[in-house]
């Protein structure tokens, strides 16, 4: 690590924070007794929000406030803010945007909660950083890097008068657990057990005979212990270790980010005993969140249900929500911040989950107020505005040419108050697509504006090209059918001088029935306004 760069970056962030504080408008709003939040990522999604322009931010916040919400949740990707790429310790552009968003939120009387440590983003054409695995070991360099990040984020955010709190989530640190199901040989599984601290954890708490019995084998020393498979009874030992690690990570993070909480894993994990029986391991030891003001929670209608692509009534869902939140509250000893309240969920990989009948979702939403008020100190929405799984980074060109390769006579210009790629005849822009997409219909969407007359914009993905006539300024779409892989690129060119903006490449749209992806009101908007009116 370059120590000089490290301290220069910390000094830069401190100056940015002081500057932000000095420029704050008078903020008279009292800290809310109950949080009514939406997770905010403009017209993109969390994975590439911090590289977008978000030119409608003020209008978006005005709408959020008018709908009865008093706060927003910002998802803060670790790598986006702390790239650790050998050339800089922190990303000043990301911190500048954070200050911009918090200032604008304050101007609209909105408080800000931070979800820090988000593991997915497209910064520098990659997603999950390997350093998340390094976090598992308390004494690792990656843990030290993490604490620097937590401190820098807290210093920047707490300089704003509308900063409320922050939380991490078990989900962002869960990838190491997936090693139990990966196709590694025994030597690799032993290495992972050693480097993570799992072997040491067991040696300090259990006899070698007890551990051997759980594994159904005979170990000569703890150095022989390996990460168990998910199908083994010993999986409970690793879950126990991992809960202890999360509690330790939270406690250590709280020393540099005061009051930090954690979204806890409410689902149980199956453990298969050697006698053929099975039980669900509970992660309840993490629920108190080491003295934080609240425990955070993703709550889904599917919790405790059959989850066999079935549907239930609003009444059944409300009764189950009441029971589940009562039970969870008893385990944490405090109220929850249900920062992801999944009243419905159209995520592809969870399509089998139990849902409320479509025509009764409004009744479920409108009936939630007394249940939420009893068991929670706030709730939040993940899908306030529909979004697509756009795998393009800097598709709005707010970061100039970052993420793109510009060929020929093309550049980024400001047009009509927004930045766009300006393409001359024969020029093109290209980006390798590394996003989280599946095969099938790949949707391409972009804004185009011809400078003088009709233009033809060419879009190439992989080996396939389509020509789109652009007679006037507007949004244009085309589709490609592909078995998706990570080697594809998108190239956009034009036969005449034209402007291109808001490039999206996606396979899926997430629906919430509040606002569509263009920001138009949908059928549940009134129901959430009613819910908010019934809460403090």
DRENKOLTI-576115 format. One record per residue (C-alpha): residue number from 0; x, y, z. Coordinates in nm, 2 decimals, always signed. Example, Ala and Ser with C-alpha at 12.3 -4.5 7.8 and 13.67 -1.06 7.14 Angstrom:
BEGIN
NODE  num       x       y       z
NODE    0   +1.23   -0.45   +0.78
NODE    1   +1.37   -0.11   +0.71
***
This chain:
BEGIN
NODE  num       x       y       z
NODE    0   +0.00   +0.00   +0.00
NODE    1   +0.13   +0.35   -0.09
NODE    2   +0.11   +0.52   +0.25
NODE    3   +0.16   +0.87   +0.10
NODE    4   -0.14   +0.82   -0.13
NODE    5   -0.34   +0.67   +0.15
NODE    6   -0.31   +0.98   +0.37
NODE    7   -0.35   +1.22   +0.08
NODE    8   -0.67   +1.05   -0.01
NODE    9   -0.80   +1.06   +0.35
NODE   10   -0.71   +1.43   +0.37
NODE   11   -0.90   +1.49   +0.04
NODE   12   -1.21   +1.32   +0.18
NODE   13   -1.18   +1.52   +0.50
NODE   14   -1.17   +1.84   +0.30
NODE   15   -1.46   +1.73   +0.08
NODE   16   -1.66   +1.66   +0.40
NODE   17   -1.58   +2.00   +0.56
NODE   18   -1.67   +2.17   +0.23
NODE   19   -2.00   +1.99   +0.21
NODE   20   -2.08   +2.09   +0.57
NODE   21   -2.00   +2.45   +0.51
NODE   22   -2.22   +2.47   +0.20
NODE   23   -2.52   +2.29   +0.36
NODE   24   -2.86   +2.47   +0.36
NODE   25   -3.02   +2.54   +0.70
NODE   26   -3.18   +2.20   +0.79
NODE   27   -3.46   +2.23   +1.04
NODE   28   -3.62   +1.89   +1.01
NODE   29   -3.62   +1.67   +1.32
NODE   30   -3.48   +1.33   +1.31
NODE   31   -3.78   +1.11   +1.23
NODE   32   -3.91   +0.87   +1.49
NODE   33   -4.01   +0.63   +1.21
NODE   34   -3.82   +0.58   +0.88
NODE   35   -4.02   +0.56   +0.56
NODE   36   -3.76   +0.50   +0.30
NODE   37   -3.69   +0.42   -0.06
NODE   38   -3.37   +0.28   -0.19
NODE   39   -3.25   +0.54   -0.43
NODE   40   -3.06   +0.48   -0.75
NODE   41   -3.21   +0.74   -0.99
NODE   42   -3.31   +0.59   -1.33
NODE   43   -3.04   +0.32   -1.32
NODE   44   -2.99   +0.04   -1.06
NODE   45   -2.75   +0.00   -0.77
NODE   46   -2.48   -0.17   -0.97
NODE   47   -2.41   +0.13   -1.20
NODE   48   -2.59   +0.42   -1.03
NODE   49   -2.27   +0.59   -0.92
NODE   50   -2.15   +0.62   -1.28
NODE   51   -2.48   +0.78   -1.40
NODE   52   -2.57   +1.15   -1.44
NODE   53   -2.90   +1.14   -1.24
NODE   54   -2.99   +1.47   -1.39
NODE   55   -3.35   +1.44   -1.25
NODE   56   -3.24   +1.40   -0.89
NODE   57   -3.42   +1.71   -0.76
NODE   58   -3.75   +1.61   -0.93
NODE   59   -3.71   +1.25   -0.80
NODE   60   -3.66   +1.37   -0.44
NODE   61   -3.96   +1.60   -0.47
NODE   62   -4.18   +1.30   -0.58
NODE   63   -4.04   +1.08   -0.30
NODE   64   -4.13   +1.34   -0.04
NODE   65   -4.47   +1.40   -0.19
NODE   66   -4.54   +1.03   -0.16
NODE   67   -4.50   +1.05   +0.21
NODE   68   -4.15   +0.91   +0.25
NODE   69   -3.90   +1.08   +0.48
NODE   70   -3.57   +0.92   +0.39
NODE   71   -3.37   +0.74   +0.12
NODE   72   -3.13   +0.45   +0.14
NODE   73   -2.81   +0.48   -0.06
NODE   74   -2.62   +0.17   -0.17
NODE   75   -2.25   +0.23   -0.14
NODE   76   -2.03   -0.02   -0.34
NODE   77   -1.70   -0.08   -0.17
NODE   78   -1.49   -0.09   -0.49
NODE   79   -1.66   +0.21   -0.65
NODE   80   -1.56   +0.43   -0.35
NODE   81   -1.23   +0.25   -0.27
NODE   82   -1.09   +0.10   -0.59
NODE   83   -0.76   -0.01   -0.43
NODE   84   -0.62   -0.05   -0.78
NODE   85   -0.26   +0.06   -0.70
NODE   86   -0.31   +0.41   -0.83
NODE   87   -0.55   +0.57   -0.58
NODE   88   -0.69   +0.49   -0.24
NODE   89   -1.03   +0.64   -0.29
NODE   90   -1.24   +0.75   -0.58
NODE   91   -1.30   +1.12   -0.54
NODE   92   -1.58   +1.13   -0.81
NODE   93   -1.79   +0.88   -0.61
NODE   94   -1.74   +1.09   -0.29
NODE   95   -1.84   +1.41   -0.48
NODE   96   -2.16   +1.23   -0.59
NODE   97   -2.23   +1.12   -0.24
NODE   98   -2.21   +1.48   -0.12
NODE   99   -2.42   +1.59   -0.41
NODE  100   -2.70   +1.34   -0.33
NODE  101   -2.70   +1.41   +0.04
NODE  102   -2.71   +1.78   -0.01
NODE  103   -3.00   +1.75   -0.26
NODE  104   -3.18   +1.52   -0.02
NODE  105   -3.14   +1.77   +0.26
NODE  106   -3.30   +2.04   +0.04
NODE  107   -3.60   +1.81   +0.01
NODE  108   -3.61   +1.73   +0.39
NODE  109   -3.51   +1.37   +0.33
NODE  110   -3.28   +1.18   +0.57
NODE  111   -3.02   +0.94   +0.44
NODE  112   -2.94   +0.59   +0.55
NODE  113   -2.63   +0.42   +0.40
NODE  114   -2.60   +0.05   +0.31
NODE  115   -2.23   +0.02   +0.29
NODE  116   -2.01   -0.26   +0.16
NODE  117   -2.23   -0.35   -0.14
NODE  118   -2.04   -0.61   -0.33
NODE  119   -2.17   -0.57   -0.68
NODE  120   -2.08   -0.28   -0.92
NODE  121   -1.94   -0.23   -1.27
NODE  122   -1.65   +0.00   -1.17
NODE  123   -1.34   -0.10   -1.38
NODE  124   -1.54   -0.37   -1.56
NODE  125   -1.56   -0.62   -1.27
NODE  126   -1.80   -0.71   -1.00
NODE  127   -1.74   -0.90   -0.68
NODE  128   -1.38   -0.81   -0.56
NODE  129   -1.17   -1.10   -0.42
NODE  130   -1.10   -0.89   -0.11
NODE  131   -1.45   -0.98   +0.02
NODE  132   -1.30   -1.32   +0.08
NODE  133   -1.01   -1.17   +0.26
NODE  134   -1.24   -0.99   +0.50
NODE  135   -1.32   -1.32   +0.68
NODE  136   -0.98   -1.32   +0.85
NODE  137   -0.97   -1.05   +1.12
NODE  138   -0.60   -0.98   +1.08
NODE  139   -0.60   -0.96   +0.70
NODE  140   -0.49   -0.66   +0.49
NODE  141   -0.83   -0.67   +0.33
NODE  142   -0.99   -0.62   +0.68
NODE  143   -0.77   -0.31   +0.73
NODE  144   -0.87   -0.18   +0.39
NODE  145   -1.24   -0.23   +0.49
NODE  146   -1.20   -0.03   +0.80
NODE  147   -1.04   +0.26   +0.61
NODE  148   -1.34   +0.25   +0.37
NODE  149   -1.59   +0.25   +0.66
NODE  150   -1.42   +0.54   +0.83
NODE  151   -1.40   +0.74   +0.51
NODE  152   -1.77   +0.69   +0.43
NODE  153   -1.87   +0.78   +0.78
NODE  154   -1.66   +1.10   +0.78
NODE  155   -1.81   +1.21   +0.45
NODE  156   -2.17   +1.12   +0.53
NODE  157   -2.18   +1.24   +0.90
NODE  158   -2.07   +1.59   +0.78
NODE  159   -2.43   +1.63   +0.65
NODE  160   -2.70   +1.72   +0.89
NODE  161   -2.95   +1.48   +0.73
NODE  162   -2.73   +1.17   +0.78
NODE  163   -2.93   +0.92   +0.98
NODE  164   -2.73   +0.59   +1.01
NODE  165   -2.58   +0.30   +0.82
NODE  166   -2.59   -0.08   +0.80
NODE  167   -2.40   -0.36   +0.64
NODE  168   -2.58   -0.68   +0.53
NODE  169   -2.49   -1.05   +0.57
NODE  170   -2.56   -1.10   +0.20
NODE  171   -2.26   -0.89   +0.08
NODE  172   -2.03   -1.11   +0.28
NODE  173   -2.18   -1.45   +0.21
NODE  174   -1.98   -1.55   -0.09
NODE  175   -1.72   -1.73   +0.12
NODE  176   -1.99   -1.96   +0.25
NODE  177   -2.05   -2.07   -0.11
NODE  178   -1.71   -2.23   -0.10
NODE  179   -1.88   -2.52   +0.07
NODE  180   -2.06   -2.60   -0.25
NODE  181   -1.78   -2.53   -0.50
NODE  182   -1.60   -2.80   -0.68
NODE  183   -1.27   -2.77   -0.49
NODE  184   -1.03   -3.05   -0.40
NODE  185   -0.95   -3.14   -0.04
NODE  186   -0.63   -2.95   -0.03
NODE  187   -0.81   -2.63   -0.14
NODE  188   -1.08   -2.68   +0.12
NODE  189   -0.81   -2.72   +0.39
NODE  190   -0.64   -2.40   +0.27
NODE  191   -0.97   -2.21   +0.29
NODE  192   -1.03   -2.35   +0.64
NODE  193   -0.68   -2.23   +0.75
NODE  194   -0.67   -1.89   +0.59
NODE  195   -1.02   -1.79   +0.70
NODE  196   -0.95   -1.87   +1.07
NODE  197   -1.20   -2.15   +1.08
NODE  198   -0.95   -2.41   +1.20
NODE  199   -0.83   -2.18   +1.48
NODE  200   -1.19   -2.10   +1.58
NODE  201   -1.27   -2.47   +1.62
NODE  202   -0.95   -2.54   +1.81
NODE  203   -1.03   -2.27   +2.07
NODE  204   -1.38   -2.40   +2.13
NODE  205   -1.41   -2.77   +2.07
NODE  206   -1.22   -3.09   +2.11
NODE  207   -1.07   -3.26   +1.81
NODE  208   -1.29   -3.56   +1.89
NODE  209   -1.61   -3.35   +1.88
NODE  210   -1.51   -3.20   +1.55
NODE  211   -1.42   -3.54   +1.41
NODE  212   -1.76   -3.68   +1.51
NODE  213   -1.94   -3.39   +1.33
NODE  214   -1.74   -3.46   +1.02
NODE  215   -1.78   -3.83   +1.04
NODE  216   -1.40   -3.89   +1.02
NODE  217   -1.10   -3.90   +1.24
NODE  218   -0.86   -3.59   +1.23
NODE  219   -0.51   -3.61   +1.36
NODE  220   -0.49   -3.24   +1.41
NODE  221   -0.70   -2.93   +1.35
NODE  222   -0.47   -2.85   +1.06
NODE  223   -0.64   -3.14   +0.88
NODE  224   -0.99   -2.98   +0.91
NODE  225   -1.14   -2.86   +0.59
NODE  226   -1.44   -2.66   +0.49
NODE  227   -1.74   -2.89   +0.50
NODE  228   -1.98   -2.95   +0.22
NODE  229   -2.33   -2.81   +0.26
NODE  230   -2.46   -3.17   +0.28
NODE  231   -2.25   -3.25   +0.59
NODE  232   -2.36   -3.22   +0.95
NODE  233   -2.03   -3.03   +1.01
NODE  234   -2.19   -2.74   +0.81
NODE  235   -2.34   -2.62   +1.13
NODE  236   -1.98   -2.56   +1.27
NODE  237   -1.90   -2.34   +0.97
NODE  238   -2.23   -2.15   +1.00
NODE  239   -2.14   -2.09   +1.37
NODE  240   -1.80   -1.97   +1.28
NODE  241   -1.94   -1.74   +1.01
NODE  242   -2.19   -1.59   +1.25
NODE  243   -1.91   -1.52   +1.49
NODE  244   -1.71   -1.36   +1.21
NODE  245   -2.00   -1.13   +1.11
NODE  246   -2.05   -1.02   +1.47
NODE  247   -1.68   -0.95   +1.50
NODE  248   -1.67   -0.76   +1.17
NODE  249   -1.96   -0.55   +1.28
NODE  250   -1.81   -0.47   +1.62
NODE  251   -1.48   -0.37   +1.46
NODE  252   -1.66   -0.16   +1.19
NODE  253   -1.85   +0.02   +1.46
NODE  254   -1.53   +0.16   +1.60
NODE  255   -1.49   +0.37   +1.29
NODE  256   -1.86   +0.40   +1.19
NODE  257   -2.04   +0.46   +1.51
NODE  258   -2.39   +0.31   +1.54
NODE  259   -2.34   +0.08   +1.24
NODE  260   -2.61   -0.19   +1.22
NODE  261   -2.64   -0.50   +1.01
NODE  262   -2.91   -0.66   +0.80
NODE  263   -2.94   -1.01   +0.95
NODE  264   -3.00   -1.34   +0.78
NODE  265   -3.35   -1.43   +0.89
NODE  266   -3.37   -1.75   +0.68
NODE  267   -3.24   -2.07   +0.84
NODE  268   -2.99   -2.29   +0.66
NODE  269   -3.05   -2.67   +0.63
NODE  270   -2.82   -2.90   +0.82
NODE  271   -2.83   -3.27   +0.73
NODE  272   -2.74   -3.50   +1.03
NODE  273   -2.56   -3.82   +0.98
NODE  274   -2.87   -4.01   +1.09
NODE  275   -3.06   -3.88   +0.79
NODE  276   -3.26   -3.62   +0.98
NODE  277   -3.25   -3.24   +0.90
NODE  278   -3.30   -2.92   +1.08
NODE  279   -3.26   -2.55   +1.01
NODE  280   -2.97   -2.36   +1.16
NODE  281   -3.07   -2.02   +1.29
NODE  282   -2.84   -1.72   +1.27
NODE  283   -3.01   -1.55   +1.57
NODE  284   -2.68   -1.49   +1.75
NODE  285   -2.63   -1.20   +1.50
NODE  286   -2.97   -1.04   +1.55
NODE  287   -2.88   -0.80   +1.84
NODE  288   -2.63   -0.63   +1.61
NODE  289   -2.38   -0.55   +1.89
NODE  290   -2.58   -0.27   +2.05
NODE  291   -2.68   -0.09   +1.74
NODE  292   -3.00   +0.13   +1.76
NODE  293   -3.18   -0.12   +1.54
NODE  294   -3.14   -0.45   +1.36
NODE  295   -3.19   -0.43   +0.98
NODE  296   -3.40   -0.69   +0.79
NODE  297   -3.50   -0.79   +0.45
NODE  298   -3.85   -0.91   +0.49
NODE  299   -4.04   -1.10   +0.22
NODE  300   -4.39   -1.22   +0.20
NODE  301   -4.23   -1.56   +0.12
NODE  302   -4.08   -1.60   +0.47
NODE  303   -4.21   -1.92   +0.63
NODE  304   -4.42   -2.01   +0.33
NODE  305   -4.42   -2.32   +0.11
NODE  306   -4.24   -2.13   -0.18
NODE  307   -4.37   -2.36   -0.44
NODE  308   -4.48   -2.10   -0.69
NODE  309   -4.80   -2.06   -0.49
NODE  310   -5.02   -1.77   -0.41
NODE  311   -5.18   -1.66   -0.08
NODE  312   -5.44   -1.40   +0.02
NODE  313   -5.36   -1.06   +0.17
NODE  314   -5.51   -1.17   +0.50
NODE  315   -5.28   -1.48   +0.52
NODE  316   -4.98   -1.27   +0.43
NODE  317   -5.06   -1.00   +0.69
NODE  318   -5.11   -1.27   +0.96
NODE  319   -4.78   -1.43   +0.87
NODE  320   -4.59   -1.10   +0.87
NODE  321   -4.72   -1.02   +1.22
NODE  322   -4.62   -1.36   +1.35
NODE  323   -4.28   -1.35   +1.19
NODE  324   -4.19   -1.00   +1.30
NODE  325   -4.30   -1.09   +1.65
NODE  326   -4.07   -1.39   +1.66
NODE  327   -3.78   -1.20   +1.51
NODE  328   -3.82   -0.92   +1.75
NODE  329   -3.80   -1.16   +2.04
NODE  330   -3.47   -1.29   +1.92
NODE  331   -3.31   -0.94   +1.86
NODE  332   -3.45   -0.76   +2.17
NODE  333   -3.51   -0.45   +1.96
NODE  334   -3.72   -0.33   +1.67
NODE  335   -3.61   -0.39   +1.31
NODE  336   -3.56   -0.15   +1.03
NODE  337   -3.73   -0.35   +0.75
NODE  338   -3.52   -0.17   +0.49
NODE  339   -3.62   -0.42   +0.22
NODE  340   -3.99   -0.48   +0.25
NODE  341   -4.07   -0.72   -0.03
NODE  342   -4.44   -0.70   -0.06
NODE  343   -4.39   -0.86   -0.40
NODE  344   -4.08   -0.99   -0.58
NODE  345   -4.04   -1.05   -0.95
NODE  346   -3.67   -1.15   -0.94
NODE  347   -3.62   -1.43   -1.19
NODE  348   -3.42   -1.66   -0.97
NODE  349   -3.68   -1.64   -0.69
NODE  350   -3.99   -1.69   -0.92
NODE  351   -4.08   -2.00   -0.72
NODE  352   -4.14   -1.80   -0.40
NODE  353   -4.48   -1.76   -0.25
NODE  354   -4.66   -1.44   -0.35
NODE  355   -4.97   -1.25   -0.26
NODE  356   -5.24   -1.28   -0.53
NODE  357   -5.18   -0.99   -0.78
NODE  358   -5.52   -0.84   -0.72
NODE  359   -5.47   -0.84   -0.34
NODE  360   -5.12   -0.68   -0.31
NODE  361   -5.29   -0.35   -0.25
NODE  362   -5.48   -0.49   +0.04
NODE  363   -5.16   -0.63   +0.19
NODE  364   -4.98   -0.29   +0.16
NODE  365   -5.28   -0.10   +0.31
NODE  366   -5.30   -0.34   +0.60
NODE  367   -4.94   -0.32   +0.71
NODE  368   -4.94   -0.01   +0.92
NODE  369   -5.03   -0.15   +1.27
NODE  370   -4.79   -0.45   +1.21
NODE  371   -4.50   -0.24   +1.11
NODE  372   -4.55   +0.02   +1.38
NODE  373   -4.55   -0.26   +1.65
NODE  374   -4.24   -0.44   +1.53
NODE  375   -4.03   -0.20   +1.33
NODE  376   -3.87   +0.15   +1.36
NODE  377   -3.90   +0.19   +0.99
NODE  378   -3.94   +0.03   +0.65
NODE  379   -3.78   +0.07   +0.31
NODE  380   -3.85   -0.02   -0.05
NODE  381   -3.60   -0.17   -0.29
NODE  382   -3.82   -0.11   -0.60
NODE  383   -3.98   +0.23   -0.58
NODE  384   -3.92   +0.27   -0.95
NODE  385   -3.89   -0.02   -1.19
NODE  386   -3.54   -0.08   -1.32
NODE  387   -3.36   -0.30   -1.57
NODE  388   -3.04   -0.51   -1.52
NODE  389   -2.84   -0.27   -1.73
NODE  390   -2.49   -0.41   -1.78
NODE  391   -2.35   -0.09   -1.93
NODE  392   -2.12   +0.13   -1.72
NODE  393   -2.13   +0.50   -1.77
NODE  394   -2.41   +0.46   -2.02
NODE  395   -2.52   +0.83   -1.96
NODE  396   -2.16   +0.96   -2.02
NODE  397   -2.16   +1.15   -1.70
NODE  398   -1.81   +1.02   -1.64
NODE  399   -1.70   +1.14   -1.99
NODE  400   -1.54   +0.85   -2.18
NODE  401   -1.48   +0.62   -1.88
NODE  402   -1.56   +0.26   -1.95
NODE  403   -1.58   +0.32   -2.33
NODE  404   -1.34   +0.30   -2.62
NODE  405   -1.39   +0.59   -2.85
NODE  406   -1.27   +0.54   -3.21
NODE  407   -1.25   +0.79   -3.49
NODE  408   -1.39   +1.14   -3.47
NODE  409   -1.62   +1.12   -3.16
NODE  410   -1.62   +1.27   -2.81
NODE  411   -1.85   +1.36   -2.52
NODE  412   -2.04   +1.69   -2.54
NODE  413   -2.30   +1.86   -2.33
NODE  414   -2.63   +1.89   -2.52
NODE  415   -2.95   +2.03   -2.38
NODE  416   -2.81   +2.02   -2.03
NODE  417   -2.69   +1.66   -2.04
NODE  418   -2.37   +1.49   -2.16
NODE  419   -2.39   +1.27   -2.47
NODE  420   -2.16   +1.09   -2.70
NODE  421   -2.12   +1.27   -3.03
NODE  422   -2.06   +1.04   -3.32
NODE  423   -1.93   +1.16   -3.66
NODE  424   -1.95   +0.95   -3.97
NODE  425   -1.73   +0.64   -3.94
NODE  426   -1.67   +0.68   -3.57
NODE  427   -1.79   +0.44   -3.30
NODE  428   -1.79   +0.37   -2.92
NODE  429   -1.73   +0.03   -2.78
NODE  430   -1.76   -0.13   -2.43
NODE  431   -1.70   -0.49   -2.32
NODE  432   -2.02   -0.61   -2.14
NODE  433   -1.95   -0.80   -1.82
NODE  434   -2.28   -0.76   -1.65
NODE  435   -2.51   -0.99   -1.46
NODE  436   -2.73   -1.12   -1.75
NODE  437   -2.88   -1.44   -1.86
NODE  438   -2.93   -1.57   -2.22
NODE  439   -3.23   -1.51   -2.44
NODE  440   -3.36   -1.18   -2.55
NODE  441   -3.10   -0.91   -2.50
NODE  442   -3.27   -0.57   -2.51
NODE  443   -3.08   -0.26   -2.63
NODE  444   -3.22   +0.08   -2.56
NODE  445   -3.06   +0.42   -2.62
NODE  446   -3.15   +0.78   -2.68
NODE  447   -3.03   +0.92   -3.02
NODE  448   -3.05   +1.27   -3.18
NODE  449   -2.95   +1.34   -3.54
NODE  450   -2.77   +1.67   -3.58
NODE  451   -2.92   +1.78   -3.91
NODE  452   -3.12   +1.50   -4.09
NODE  453   -3.20   +1.14   -4.07
NODE  454   -2.93   +0.92   -3.94
NODE  455   -2.88   +0.54   -3.93
NODE  456   -2.73   +0.42   -3.60
NODE  457   -2.57   +0.08   -3.61
NODE  458   -2.56   -0.14   -3.30
NODE  459   -2.34   -0.45   -3.28
NODE  460   -2.34   -0.70   -3.00
NODE  461   -2.09   -0.99   -3.05
NODE  462   -2.11   -1.09   -3.42
NODE  463   -2.46   -0.95   -3.48
NODE  464   -2.54   -0.60   -3.61
NODE  465   -2.87   -0.41   -3.65
NODE  466   -2.93   -0.07   -3.82
NODE  467   -3.18   +0.16   -3.66
NODE  468   -3.32   +0.46   -3.85
NODE  469   -3.31   +0.78   -3.64
NODE  470   -3.53   +1.05   -3.81
NODE  471   -3.57   +1.26   -3.49
NODE  472   -3.46   +1.28   -3.13
NODE  473   -3.60   +1.00   -2.92
NODE  474   -3.55   +0.66   -2.75
NODE  475   -3.48   +0.36   -2.98
NODE  476   -3.47   -0.01   -2.90
NODE  477   -3.36   -0.33   -3.07
NODE  478   -3.33   -0.69   -2.96
NODE  479   -3.06   -0.96   -3.00
NODE  480   -3.10   -1.33   -2.92
NODE  481   -2.79   -1.48   -2.75
NODE  482   -2.68   -1.74   -2.51
NODE  483   -2.51   -1.49   -2.28
NODE  484   -2.14   -1.49   -2.20
NODE  485   -1.89   -1.24   -2.07
NODE  486   -1.70   -1.19   -2.40
NODE  487   -1.95   -0.98   -2.58
NODE  488   -1.90   -0.61   -2.66
NODE  489   -2.14   -0.35   -2.77
NODE  490   -2.04   -0.11   -3.05
NODE  491   -2.25   +0.19   -3.16
NODE  492   -2.18   +0.39   -3.47
NODE  493   -2.36   +0.63   -3.71
NODE  494   -2.36   +0.71   -4.08
NODE  495   -2.40   +1.08   -4.00
NODE  496   -2.32   +1.31   -3.72
NODE  497   -2.55   +1.21   -3.43
NODE  498   -2.57   +1.22   -3.05
NODE  499   -2.62   +0.90   -2.84
NODE  500   -2.71   +0.88   -2.47
NODE  501   -2.87   +0.67   -2.20
NODE  502   -2.74   +0.34   -2.34
NODE  503   -2.89   +0.03   -2.17
NODE  504   -2.83   -0.34   -2.25
NODE  505   -3.05   -0.57   -2.04
NODE  506   -3.25   -0.89   -2.02
NODE  507   -3.48   -0.82   -1.74
NODE  508   -3.70   -0.56   -1.58
NODE  509   -3.78   -0.56   -1.20
NODE  510   -4.13   -0.45   -1.12
NODE  511   -4.27   -0.28   -0.81
NODE  512   -4.60   -0.14   -0.94
NODE  513   -4.53   +0.20   -0.79
NODE  514   -4.36   +0.38   -1.08
NODE  515   -4.25   +0.23   -1.41
NODE  516   -3.89   +0.27   -1.53
NODE  517   -3.98   +0.60   -1.71
NODE  518   -4.12   +0.74   -1.38
NODE  519   -4.49   +0.71   -1.46
NODE  520   -4.72   +0.63   -1.17
NODE  521   -4.86   +0.28   -1.14
NODE  522   -5.14   +0.12   -0.95
NODE  523   -4.97   +0.08   -0.60
NODE  524   -4.85   +0.44   -0.57
NODE  525   -5.17   +0.55   -0.39
NODE  526   -5.15   +0.25   -0.16
NODE  527   -4.81   +0.34   -0.04
NODE  528   -4.91   +0.70   +0.01
NODE  529   -5.20   +0.56   +0.23
NODE  530   -4.96   +0.34   +0.42
NODE  531   -4.72   +0.63   +0.49
NODE  532   -5.01   +0.84   +0.61
NODE  533   -5.09   +0.58   +0.87
NODE  534   -4.74   +0.56   +1.01
NODE  535   -4.57   +0.81   +1.24
***
